[in-house]
Amino acid sequence: VIHMWKQIFKLPFQTCEETQLQSFQFKILHRIIACNHWLHIINIKDSPLCTDCNEDDTLLHFFINCNLVTSFWTSFANWLSRLIKQNLILDEPIIMFGIENSSSEIKMINYLLIVGKWYIYTQKLANQKLIDFYRFLPFLKEKIYIKYLSHKYNNTQCLFERKWGKIYNNIMCG
């Protein structure tokens, strides 16, 4: 069990280079994201309930089970399954912690999961009532394009193509 948690804590650093996303996943793992449940515990909010669903706004609810995000994850899983050409079941542990595996495809999936949660987090903080996968794609497109430019600048396009080509081709070309 200890080995498993050590690996889970390493995943954000193995899958993404952005400090902001690494810190964000670190906050999720330490359960210090500002969902209503947490804000109620520290006496900032009067109620732990989600303002949209009236359910206890725990981390799982905030990121996975809230009415605003359930269809996001369904669309995300369908898109990703088509992209990797295998059926991918995104359950709560996978969404929250990632997948233990060091293959480049799994690292890509773990990165996408963190970016997906970051998108949900930013949309909820902005009080957006529509958290939609198709609005997520331009958000993701920008992140992947920045990676592309960085690799192009560093003359490592082959590395980019191996690691991110599948996503890049999907979201940039159609």
Secondary structure, 3 states (H helix, E strand, C coil): CHHHHHHHHHHHHHHCCCHHHHHHHHHHHCCCCCCHHHHHHCCCCCCCECCCCCCECCHHHHHHHCCCCHHHHHHHHHHHHHHHCCCCCCCHHHHHHCCCCCCHHHHHHHHHHHHHHHHHHHHHHCCCCCCCHHHHHHHHHHHHHHHHHHHHHCCCHHHHHHHHHHHHHHHHHC
